[in-house]
Amino acid sequence: YPQCGNWRDSVRKFDPIEVGARLVEARMALGLRQVDICNRIDVSSSAWNRFETGERLIKPEIAQAFGEAYGFDLNFVYTGSERGLDDEMRQALAAQRRRKSA
């Protein structure tokens, strides 16, 4: 996640559709429902749905709560980089991608 003085400026350059697709991919890889995430990180289901569909870009503080709860870092959420993920999470994502392409 790019560091700068104003986080709003740094996240504006990310495509909400692509970020939303990664949120869906991560949720599916973990075998979770939207409501599971919403209850755990205290976000409304309507807001989470807008993040996943790309209608709105997820705020960094919500992405951070998601990452801390489930083992994702902001780099994955915003850029798709898997460098900060542990092996278990990488394997879960790879398995999800295989299921999706089958």
C-alpha positions in Angstrom: 0.0 0.0 0.0 1.6 3.3 -1.0 2.4 5.5 1.9 1.8 9.2 1.6 0.5 12.0 3.7 -3.1 11.8 2.6 -4.5 8.2 2.2 -7.5 9.5 0.2 -5.2 10.7 -2.5 -3.2 7.5 -2.5 -6.2 5.1 -2.9 -8.0 7.2 -5.5 -5.8 5.7 -8.3 -7.1 2.2 -7.6 -9.9 0.8 -9.7 -12.9 -0.1 -7.4 -14.0 -2.9 -9.8 -10.6 -4.6 -9.5 -10.4 -4.1 -5.8 -13.9 -5.4 -5.4 -13.0 -8.5 -7.4 -10.1 -9.2 -5.1 -12.4 -8.8 -2.0 -14.7 -11.4 -3.6 -11.8 -13.7 -4.4 -10.4 -13.4 -0.9 -13.8 -14.1 0.7 -14.5 -17.1 -1.5 -11.0 -18.5 -0.9 -11.8 -18.3 2.8 -15.2 -19.9 2.4 -17.0 -17.0 3.9 -20.2 -15.2 3.3 -20.5 -11.5 3.2 -22.4 -11.5 6.5 -19.5 -13.4 8.1 -17.1 -10.6 7.3 -19.6 -7.8 8.1 -20.2 -9.2 11.6 -16.5 -9.8 12.3 -15.2 -6.3 11.2 -18.4 -4.4 12.0 -19.3 -3.0 8.6 -22.8 -2.9 7.1 -23.7 -5.6 4.6 -24.9 -2.9 2.1 -21.5 -1.2 2.4 -19.6 -4.5 2.0 -21.7 -5.3 -1.1 -20.9 -1.9 -2.6 -17.2 -2.6 -2.0 -17.3 -6.1 -3.6 -19.3 -4.8 -6.7 -17.0 -1.9 -7.2 -19.7 0.6 -6.6 -17.4 2.2 -3.9 -13.8 1.8 -3.2 -13.1 0.2 0.2 -11.7 2.7 2.7 -8.2 1.8 4.0 -9.3 1.5 7.6 -12.0 -1.1 6.6 -9.5 -2.9 4.3 -7.0 -2.9 7.3 -9.7 -4.4 9.6 -10.5 -7.1 6.9 -6.8 -7.8 6.5 -6.1 -8.1 10.2 -9.1 -10.4 10.7 -8.4 -12.7 7.8 -4.7 -12.5 7.0 -4.7 -10.1 4.0 -2.5 -7.0 3.7 -3.5 -3.8 2.0 -1.1 -4.5 -0.9 -3.2 -7.5 -1.9 -6.5 -5.6 -1.5 -5.5 -2.6 -3.5 -2.9 -3.9 -5.9 -3.3 -7.7 -6.0 0.3 -8.3 -4.9 0.6 -11.5 -3.0 4.1 -10.8 -1.6 2.8 -10.0 1.9 0.5 -13.1 2.1 1.5 -16.2 4.0 1.8 -19.5 2.2 -1.6 -20.8 3.5 -3.4 -17.7 2.1 -1.6 -18.0 -1.2 -2.6 -21.6 -1.5 -6.2 -20.8 -0.6 -6.3 -18.1 -3.4 -4.7 -20.5 -5.9 -7.3 -23.2 -5.0 -10.1 -20.6 -5.4 -8.7 -19.6 -8.8 -8.6 -23.3 -9.9 -12.3 -23.8 -8.8 -13.3 -20.6 -10.6 -11.7 -21.7 -13.9 -12.9 -25.3 -13.8 
